[in-house]
Amino acid sequence: MMTRTLMLAALPAALLAGCATIPQANDSPDGFAAFGQTTTAGRIKVRPETLVEDSRCPMNARCIWAGRVVVDSSVWVDGQKYPARLTLGEPFPIAGGAVVLDSVEPSRTIQDGAIPAKAYRFHFDFR
């Protein structure tokens, strides 16, 4: 009987332990994110949502124009969510600074053709 009472007393504590705040496996603290993944860049959070354009010149080709990458993203500043269309290398002014999409992986090659959405990885910085 005593063992059963102790077990019942310990049950709420065990259940509450499951309520501890655990970072989502989908979040990244290092500025890198895939589509649908949220990352931290400085004091903001960014989540790339949709590829609008990837017209980068393949790295094994000669091009007149380097091309660009444009990604529709969500940006959180102090808990407020804002839409942002981010272009590789161009600062997007927000919250007294600017969020910058500063790198995109993988690089394009002539052999690749279209890059699958799940292969993209982006890096963001807040300046």
VMD Tcl script that builds the backbone (N, CA, C; Angstrom):
set m [mol new atoms 381]
animate dup $m
set s [atomselect $m all]
$s set {name element resname resid chain x y z} {
  {N N MET 1 A 0.814 -1.184 0.000}
  {CA C MET 1 A 0.000 0.000 0.000}
  {C C MET 1 A 0.870 1.265 0.000}
  {N N MET 2 A 1.951 1.263 0.808}
  {CA C MET 2 A 2.838 2.407 0.897}
  {C C MET 2 A 3.514 2.667 -0.453}
  {N N THR 3 A 3.937 1.612 -1.136}
  {CA C THR 3 A 4.575 1.740 -2.440}
  {C C THR 3 A 3.607 2.356 -3.444}
  {N N ARG 4 A 2.375 1.943 -3.407}
  {CA C ARG 4 A 1.363 2.467 -4.323}
  {C C ARG 4 A 1.124 3.949 -4.063}
  {N N THR 5 A 1.100 4.358 -2.798}
  {CA C THR 5 A 0.911 5.762 -2.437}
  {C C THR 5 A 2.087 6.597 -2.945}
  {N N LEU 6 A 3.309 6.107 -2.771}
  {CA C LEU 6 A 4.485 6.816 -3.264}
  {C C LEU 6 A 4.464 6.945 -4.777}
  {N N MET 7 A 4.048 5.909 -5.463}
  {CA C MET 7 A 3.967 5.943 -6.923}
  {C C MET 7 A 2.948 6.980 -7.371}
  {N N LEU 8 A 1.787 7.024 -6.719}
  {CA C LEU 8 A 0.752 7.992 -7.074}
  {C C LEU 8 A 1.221 9.411 -6.768}
  {N N ALA 9 A 1.977 9.594 -5.698}
  {CA C ALA 9 A 2.494 10.916 -5.357}
  {C C ALA 9 A 3.543 11.367 -6.376}
  {N N ALA 10 A 4.307 10.454 -6.904}
  {CA C ALA 10 A 5.362 10.786 -7.864}
  {C C ALA 10 A 4.820 10.993 -9.276}
  {N N LEU 11 A 3.641 10.491 -9.554}
  {CA C LEU 11 A 3.075 10.566 -10.898}
  {C C LEU 11 A 2.920 12.000 -11.400}
  {N N PRO 12 A 2.335 12.940 -10.620}
  {CA C PRO 12 A 2.225 14.310 -11.133}
  {C C PRO 12 A 3.578 14.932 -11.457}
  {N N ALA 13 A 4.592 14.669 -10.658}
  {CA C ALA 13 A 5.921 15.216 -10.928}
  {C C ALA 13 A 6.470 14.658 -12.235}
  {N N ALA 14 A 6.257 13.384 -12.462}
  {CA C ALA 14 A 6.739 12.776 -13.710}
  {C C ALA 14 A 6.004 13.356 -14.911}
  {N N LEU 15 A 4.703 13.567 -14.767}
  {CA C LEU 15 A 3.933 14.136 -15.867}
  {C C LEU 15 A 4.330 15.577 -16.145}
  {N N LEU 16 A 4.592 16.358 -15.090}
  {CA C LEU 16 A 5.011 17.742 -15.274}
  {C C LEU 16 A 6.387 17.843 -15.897}
  {N N ALA 17 A 7.228 16.874 -15.664}
  {CA C ALA 17 A 8.562 16.887 -16.264}
  {C C ALA 17 A 8.459 16.874 -17.780}
  {N N GLY 18 A 7.408 16.263 -18.310}
  {CA C GLY 18 A 7.195 16.246 -19.752}
  {C C GLY 18 A 6.789 17.603 -20.293}
  {N N CYS 19 A 6.422 18.541 -19.411}
  {CA C CYS 19 A 6.009 19.875 -19.836}
  {C C CYS 19 A 7.171 20.856 -19.907}
  {N N ALA 20 A 8.363 20.440 -19.558}
  {CA C ALA 20 A 9.513 21.341 -19.592}
  {C C ALA 20 A 9.701 21.867 -21.005}
  {N N THR 21 A 10.172 23.099 -21.118}
  {CA C THR 21 A 10.383 23.696 -22.426}
  {C C THR 21 A 11.600 23.054 -23.081}
  {N N ILE 22 A 11.371 22.441 -24.198}
  {CA C ILE 22 A 12.431 21.770 -24.946}
  {C C ILE 22 A 12.480 22.423 -26.324}
  {N N PRO 23 A 13.648 22.877 -26.774}
  {CA C PRO 23 A 13.713 23.471 -28.108}
  {C C PRO 23 A 13.190 22.487 -29.149}
  {N N GLN 24 A 12.432 23.012 -30.085}
  {CA C GLN 24 A 11.913 22.153 -31.141}
  {C C GLN 24 A 13.070 21.658 -31.997}
  {N N ALA 25 A 12.970 20.432 -32.431}
  {CA C ALA 25 A 14.001 19.857 -33.285}
  {C C ALA 25 A 14.094 20.629 -34.597}
  {N N ASN 26 A 13.043 21.385 -34.911}
  {CA C ASN 26 A 12.954 22.137 -36.150}
  {C C ASN 26 A 13.668 23.484 -36.071}
  {N N ASP 27 A 14.086 23.925 -34.873}
  {CA C ASP 27 A 14.715 25.223 -34.698}
  {C C ASP 27 A 16.229 25.106 -34.703}
  {N N SER 28 A 16.885 26.159 -35.207}
  {CA C SER 28 A 18.336 26.183 -35.296}
  {C C SER 28 A 18.844 27.510 -34.727}
  {N N PRO 29 A 19.804 27.483 -33.819}
  {CA C PRO 29 A 20.304 28.722 -33.225}
  {C C PRO 29 A 21.480 29.359 -33.960}
  {N N ASP 30 A 21.907 28.789 -35.082}
  {CA C ASP 30 A 23.157 29.225 -35.701}
  {C C ASP 30 A 23.009 30.056 -36.970}
  {N N GLY 31 A 21.804 30.521 -37.285}
  {CA C GLY 31 A 21.610 31.326 -38.490}
  {C C GLY 31 A 21.303 30.509 -39.727}
  {N N PHE 32 A 21.449 29.179 -39.657}
  {CA C PHE 32 A 21.170 28.309 -40.806}
  {C C PHE 32 A 19.761 27.735 -40.700}
  {N N ALA 33 A 19.067 27.646 -41.837}
  {CA C ALA 33 A 17.720 27.063 -41.840}
  {C C ALA 33 A 17.381 26.521 -43.219}
  {N N ALA 34 A 16.599 25.464 -43.217}
  {CA C ALA 34 A 16.010 24.924 -44.439}
  {C C ALA 34 A 14.589 25.483 -44.530}
  {N N PHE 35 A 13.897 25.196 -45.617}
  {CA C PHE 35 A 12.515 25.661 -45.735}
  {C C PHE 35 A 11.689 25.136 -44.570}
  {N N GLY 36 A 10.909 26.024 -43.955}
  {CA C GLY 36 A 10.045 25.649 -42.852}
  {C C GLY 36 A 10.743 25.540 -41.514}
  {N N GLN 37 A 12.055 25.746 -41.479}
  {CA C GLN 37 A 12.815 25.669 -40.232}
  {C C GLN 37 A 13.115 27.090 -39.759}
  {N N THR 38 A 12.986 27.327 -38.464}
  {CA C THR 38 A 13.243 28.649 -37.893}
  {C C THR 38 A 14.645 28.686 -37.313}
  {N N THR 39 A 15.328 29.825 -37.521}
  {CA C THR 39 A 16.665 29.999 -36.969}
  {C C THR 39 A 16.766 31.350 -36.293}
  {N N THR 40 A 17.765 31.495 -35.458}
  {CA C THR 40 A 18.024 32.763 -34.787}
  {C C THR 40 A 19.185 33.458 -35.475}
  {N N ALA 41 A 18.985 34.748 -35.751}
  {CA C ALA 41 A 20.041 35.580 -36.328}
  {C C ALA 41 A 20.070 36.860 -35.496}
  {N N GLY 42 A 21.064 36.993 -34.646}
  {CA C GLY 42 A 21.092 38.146 -33.746}
  {C C GLY 42 A 19.903 38.090 -32.801}
  {N N ARG 43 A 19.109 39.165 -32.766}
  {CA C ARG 43 A 17.959 39.208 -31.860}
  {C C ARG 43 A 16.636 38.906 -32.558}
  {N N ILE 44 A 16.709 38.401 -33.784}
  {CA C ILE 44 A 15.496 38.059 -34.522}
  {C C ILE 44 A 15.467 36.571 -34.852}
  {N N LYS 45 A 14.300 36.110 -35.261}
  {CA C LYS 45 A 14.140 34.744 -35.765}
  {C C LYS 45 A 13.682 34.849 -37.215}
  {N N VAL 46 A 14.152 33.908 -38.032}
  {CA C VAL 46 A 13.823 33.909 -39.461}
  {C C VAL 46 A 13.447 32.503 -39.885}
  {N N ARG 47 A 12.428 32.406 -40.744}
  {CA C ARG 47 A 12.058 31.110 -41.316}
  {C C ARG 47 A 11.836 31.281 -42.809}
  {N N PRO 48 A 12.683 30.652 -43.648}
  {CA C PRO 48 A 12.440 30.691 -45.096}
  {C C PRO 48 A 11.205 29.858 -45.420}
  {N N GLU 49 A 10.313 30.435 -46.223}
  {CA C GLU 49 A 9.039 29.782 -46.527}
  {C C GLU 49 A 8.957 29.259 -47.968}
  {N N THR 50 A 9.262 30.138 -48.930}
  {CA C THR 50 A 9.049 29.795 -50.337}
  {C C THR 50 A 10.165 30.357 -51.209}
  {N N LEU 51 A 10.651 29.558 -52.124}
  {CA C LEU 51 A 11.626 30.038 -53.105}
  {C C LEU 51 A 10.879 30.799 -54.186}
  {N N VAL 52 A 11.228 32.054 -54.363}
  {CA C VAL 52 A 10.615 32.884 -55.402}
  {C C VAL 52 A 11.447 32.792 -56.675}
  {N N GLU 53 A 12.785 32.817 -56.498}
  {CA C GLU 53 A 13.676 32.791 -57.665}
  {C C GLU 53 A 15.039 32.236 -57.274}
  {N N ASP 54 A 15.585 31.402 -58.121}
  {CA C ASP 54 A 16.977 30.996 -58.022}
  {C C ASP 54 A 17.533 31.014 -59.439}
  {N N SER 55 A 18.085 32.147 -59.804}
  {CA C SER 55 A 18.622 32.320 -61.152}
  {C C SER 55 A 20.141 32.424 -61.125}
  {N N ARG 56 A 20.766 31.856 -60.069}
  {CA C ARG 56 A 22.222 31.909 -59.966}
  {C C ARG 56 A 22.874 31.222 -61.159}
  {N N CYS 57 A 23.964 31.786 -61.570}
  {CA C CYS 57 A 24.756 31.187 -62.637}
  {C C CYS 57 A 25.398 29.916 -62.095}
  {N N PRO 58 A 25.319 28.805 -62.821}
  {CA C PRO 58 A 26.009 27.593 -62.359}
  {C C PRO 58 A 27.501 27.861 -62.201}
  {N N MET 59 A 28.106 27.285 -61.173}
  {CA C MET 59 A 29.512 27.574 -60.881}
  {C C MET 59 A 30.456 27.032 -61.951}
  {N N ASN 60 A 30.020 26.129 -62.799}
  {CA C ASN 60 A 30.885 25.610 -63.859}
  {C C ASN 60 A 30.440 26.128 -65.228}
  {N N ALA 61 A 29.944 27.384 -65.252}
  {CA C ALA 61 A 29.497 28.010 -66.499}
  {C C ALA 61 A 29.996 29.452 -66.531}
  {N N ARG 62 A 30.031 30.016 -67.729}
  {CA C ARG 62 A 30.361 31.429 -67.888}
  {C C ARG 62 A 29.051 32.179 -68.094}
  {N N CYS 63 A 28.829 33.192 -67.266}
  {CA C CYS 63 A 27.584 33.945 -67.341}
  {C C CYS 63 A 27.884 35.436 -67.374}
  {N N ILE 64 A 27.006 36.180 -68.007}
  {CA C ILE 64 A 27.114 37.636 -68.026}
  {C C ILE 64 A 26.575 38.204 -66.723}
  {N N TRP 65 A 25.574 37.554 -66.168}
  {CA C TRP 65 A 24.924 38.007 -64.928}
  {C C TRP 65 A 25.033 36.901 -63.894}
  {N N ALA 66 A 25.384 37.246 -62.668}
  {CA C ALA 66 A 25.561 36.243 -61.616}
  {C C ALA 66 A 24.243 35.608 -61.182}
  {N N GLY 67 A 23.124 36.292 -61.420}
  {CA C GLY 67 A 21.830 35.786 -60.992}
  {C C GLY 67 A 21.559 36.130 -59.540}
  {N N ARG 68 A 20.448 35.642 -59.035}
  {CA C ARG 68 A 20.093 35.944 -57.647}
  {C C ARG 68 A 19.191 34.864 -57.073}
  {N N VAL 69 A 19.064 34.893 -55.754}
  {CA C VAL 69 A 18.134 34.020 -55.035}
  {C C VAL 69 A 17.200 34.929 -54.249}
  {N N VAL 70 A 15.905 34.671 -54.372}
  {CA C VAL 70 A 14.892 35.436 -53.644}
  {C C VAL 70 A 14.022 34.436 -52.886}
  {N N VAL 71 A 13.838 34.696 -51.585}
  {CA C VAL 71 A 13.095 33.783 -50.726}
  {C C VAL 71 A 12.071 34.569 -49.915}
  {N N ASP 72 A 10.801 34.166 -49.998}
  {CA C ASP 72 A 9.805 34.729 -49.092}
  {C C ASP 72 A 10.004 34.075 -47.741}
  {N N SER 73 A 10.086 34.912 -46.699}
  {CA C SER 73 A 10.405 34.432 -45.358}
  {C C SER 73 A 9.493 35.083 -44.330}
  {N N SER 74 A 9.488 34.505 -43.140}
  {CA C SER 74 A 8.842 35.113 -41.983}
  {C C SER 74 A 9.938 35.543 -41.036}
  {N N VAL 75 A 9.790 36.745 -40.475}
  {CA C VAL 75 A 10.770 37.277 -39.530}
  {C C VAL 75 A 10.029 37.658 -38.256}
  {N N TRP 76 A 10.567 37.234 -37.112}
  {CA C TRP 76 A 9.980 37.583 -35.816}
  {C C TRP 76 A 10.904 38.544 -35.103}
  {N N VAL 77 A 10.329 39.673 -34.665}
  {CA C VAL 77 A 11.042 40.656 -33.868}
  {C C VAL 77 A 10.218 40.878 -32.609}
  {N N ASP 78 A 10.795 40.605 -31.461}
  {CA C ASP 78 A 10.097 40.759 -30.181}
  {C C ASP 78 A 8.729 40.075 -30.195}
  {N N GLY 79 A 8.661 38.889 -30.778}
  {CA C GLY 79 A 7.430 38.108 -30.805}
  {C C GLY 79 A 6.453 38.485 -31.903}
  {N N GLN 80 A 6.692 39.557 -32.628}
  {CA C GLN 80 A 5.824 39.974 -33.736}
  {C C GLN 80 A 6.335 39.367 -35.038}
  {N N LYS 81 A 5.419 38.811 -35.823}
  {CA C LYS 81 A 5.785 38.164 -37.088}
  {C C LYS 81 A 5.585 39.138 -38.251}
  {N N TYR 82 A 6.592 39.202 -39.142}
  {CA C TYR 82 A 6.547 40.075 -40.308}
  {C C TYR 82 A 6.914 39.268 -41.552}
  {N N PRO 83 A 6.263 39.546 -42.681}
  {CA C PRO 83 A 6.691 38.913 -43.926}
  {C C PRO 83 A 7.904 39.658 -44.484}
  {N N ALA 84 A 8.808 38.933 -45.125}
  {CA C ALA 84 A 9.990 39.562 -45.712}
  {C C ALA 84 A 10.370 38.818 -46.983}
  {N N ARG 85 A 10.548 39.553 -48.059}
  {CA C ARG 85 A 11.079 38.972 -49.295}
  {C C ARG 85 A 12.567 39.278 -49.300}
  {N N LEU 86 A 13.383 38.239 -49.072}
  {CA C LEU 86 A 14.821 38.414 -48.915}
  {C C LEU 86 A 15.555 37.992 -50.182}
  {N N THR 87 A 16.472 38.856 -50.604}
  {CA C THR 87 A 17.292 38.606 -51.783}
  {C C THR 87 A 18.733 38.406 -51.331}
  {N N LEU 88 A 19.371 37.369 -51.834}
  {CA C LEU 88 A 20.742 37.033 -51.456}
  {C C LEU 88 A 21.639 38.268 -51.529}
  {N N GLY 89 A 22.285 38.580 -50.388}
  {CA C GLY 89 A 23.250 39.668 -50.327}
  {C C GLY 89 A 22.678 41.056 -50.137}
  {N N GLU 90 A 21.350 41.211 -50.142}
  {CA C GLU 90 A 20.735 42.532 -50.003}
  {C C GLU 90 A 20.120 42.691 -48.614}
  {N N PRO 91 A 20.514 43.737 -47.860}
  {CA C PRO 91 A 19.940 43.963 -46.537}
  {C C PRO 91 A 18.449 44.282 -46.625}
  {N N PHE 92 A 17.680 43.710 -45.713}
  {CA C PHE 92 A 16.247 43.988 -45.594}
  {C C PHE 92 A 16.056 44.710 -44.265}
  {N N PRO 93 A 15.767 46.047 -44.300}
  {CA C PRO 93 A 15.679 46.815 -43.063}
  {C C PRO 93 A 14.518 46.356 -42.172}
  {N N ILE 94 A 14.832 46.120 -40.893}
  {CA C ILE 94 A 13.818 45.727 -39.917}
  {C C ILE 94 A 14.406 45.916 -38.514}
  {N N ALA 95 A 13.593 46.366 -37.600}
  {CA C ALA 95 A 13.945 46.451 -36.170}
  {C C ALA 95 A 15.226 47.236 -35.904}
  {N N GLY 96 A 15.418 48.349 -36.591}
  {CA C GLY 96 A 16.598 49.167 -36.358}
  {C C GLY 96 A 17.880 48.582 -36.900}
  {N N GLY 97 A 17.790 47.555 -37.696}
  {CA C GLY 97 A 18.948 46.920 -38.320}
  {C C GLY 97 A 18.517 46.366 -39.662}
  {N N ALA 98 A 19.139 45.296 -40.056}
  {CA C ALA 98 A 18.772 44.660 -41.316}
  {C C ALA 98 A 19.060 43.169 -41.239}
  {N N VAL 99 A 18.131 42.376 -41.759}
  {CA C VAL 99 A 18.367 40.940 -41.897}
  {C C VAL 99 A 18.925 40.731 -43.298}
  {N N VAL 100 A 19.931 39.869 -43.382}
  {CA C VAL 100 A 20.579 39.605 -44.672}
  {C C VAL 100 A 20.613 38.097 -44.907}
  {N N LEU 101 A 20.120 37.697 -46.068}
  {CA C LEU 101 A 20.314 36.331 -46.543}
  {C C LEU 101 A 21.718 36.345 -47.142}
  {N N ASP 102 A 22.697 35.757 -46.425}
  {CA C ASP 102 A 24.074 35.910 -46.892}
  {C C ASP 102 A 24.689 34.683 -47.547}
  {N N SER 103 A 23.993 33.544 -47.506}
  {CA C SER 103 A 24.485 32.401 -48.279}
  {C C SER 103 A 23.351 31.415 -48.542}
  {N N VAL 104 A 23.503 30.699 -49.643}
  {CA C VAL 104 A 22.531 29.685 -50.058}
  {C C VAL 104 A 23.296 28.467 -50.523}
  {N N GLU 105 A 22.880 27.322 -50.023}
  {CA C GLU 105 A 23.463 26.044 -50.447}
  {C C GLU 105 A 22.340 25.159 -50.959}
  {N N PRO 106 A 22.579 24.266 -51.855}
  {CA C PRO 106 A 23.843 24.009 -52.537}
  {C C PRO 106 A 24.069 25.007 -53.670}
  {N N SER 107 A 25.317 25.063 -54.136}
  {CA C SER 107 A 25.623 25.856 -55.323}
  {C C SER 107 A 25.001 25.171 -56.526}
  {N N ARG 108 A 24.779 25.952 -57.551}
  {CA C ARG 108 A 24.216 25.370 -58.782}
  {C C ARG 108 A 25.345 24.895 -59.697}
  {N N THR 109 A 25.094 23.821 -60.420}
  {CA C THR 109 A 26.002 23.370 -61.475}
  {C C THR 109 A 25.163 23.093 -62.714}
  {N N ILE 110 A 25.805 23.008 -63.838}
  {CA C ILE 110 A 25.085 22.754 -65.090}
  {C C ILE 110 A 24.382 21.403 -65.028}
  {N N GLN 111 A 25.017 20.411 -64.424}
  {CA C GLN 111 A 24.459 19.069 -64.377}
  {C C GLN 111 A 23.234 18.962 -63.456}
  {N N ASP 112 A 23.120 19.868 -62.467}
  {CA C ASP 112 A 22.057 19.763 -61.460}
  {C C ASP 112 A 20.646 19.858 -62.011}
  {N N GLY 113 A 20.431 20.777 -62.913}
  {CA C GLY 113 A 19.054 21.070 -63.286}
  {C C GLY 113 A 18.395 21.765 -62.104}
  {N N ALA 114 A 17.146 21.450 -61.838}
  {CA C ALA 114 A 16.428 22.063 -60.721}
  {C C ALA 114 A 16.897 21.460 -59.402}
  {N N ILE 115 A 17.078 22.310 -58.418}
  {CA C ILE 115 A 17.464 21.850 -57.082}
  {C C ILE 115 A 16.181 21.563 -56.306}
  {N N PRO 116 A 16.043 20.389 -55.702}
  {CA C PRO 116 A 14.839 20.096 -54.919}
  {C C PRO 116 A 14.751 21.026 -53.706}
  {N N ALA 117 A 13.550 21.449 -53.360}
  {CA C ALA 117 A 13.342 22.377 -52.238}
  {C C ALA 117 A 13.961 21.857 -50.947}
  {N N LYS 118 A 13.891 20.543 -50.709}
  {CA C LYS 118 A 14.415 19.983 -49.455}
  {C C LYS 118 A 15.939 20.044 -49.377}
  {N N ALA 119 A 16.618 20.317 -50.497}
  {CA C ALA 119 A 18.081 20.383 -50.494}
  {C C ALA 119 A 18.610 21.769 -50.111}
  {N N TYR 120 A 17.767 22.799 -50.197}
  {CA C TYR 120 A 18.212 24.157 -49.907}
  {C C TYR 120 A 18.515 24.349 -48.426}
  {N N ARG 121 A 19.552 25.143 -48.171}
  {CA C ARG 121 A 19.901 25.563 -46.808}
  {C C ARG 121 A 20.358 27.015 -46.917}
  {N N PHE 122 A 19.812 27.852 -46.040}
  {CA C PHE 122 A 20.055 29.286 -46.094}
  {C C PHE 122 A 20.757 29.739 -44.815}
  {N N HIS 123 A 21.570 30.789 -44.933}
  {CA C HIS 123 A 22.152 31.399 -43.745}
  {C C HIS 123 A 21.728 32.869 -43.688}
  {N N PHE 124 A 21.277 33.280 -42.491}
  {CA C PHE 124 A 20.805 34.646 -42.264}
  {C C PHE 124 A 21.672 35.312 -41.214}
  {N N ASP 125 A 21.817 36.636 -41.361}
  {CA C ASP 125 A 22.556 37.435 -40.388}
  {C C ASP 125 A 21.719 38.670 -40.087}
  {N N PHE 126 A 21.870 39.206 -38.882}
  {CA C PHE 126 A 21.194 40.446 -38.511}
  {C C PHE 126 A 22.282 41.457 -38.162}
  {N N ARG 127 A 22.257 42.581 -38.855}
  {CA C ARG 127 A 23.299 43.619 -38.669}
  {C C ARG 127 A 22.667 44.918 -38.227}
}
mol reanalyze $m
mol bondsrecalc $m
mol representation Tube
mol addrep $m
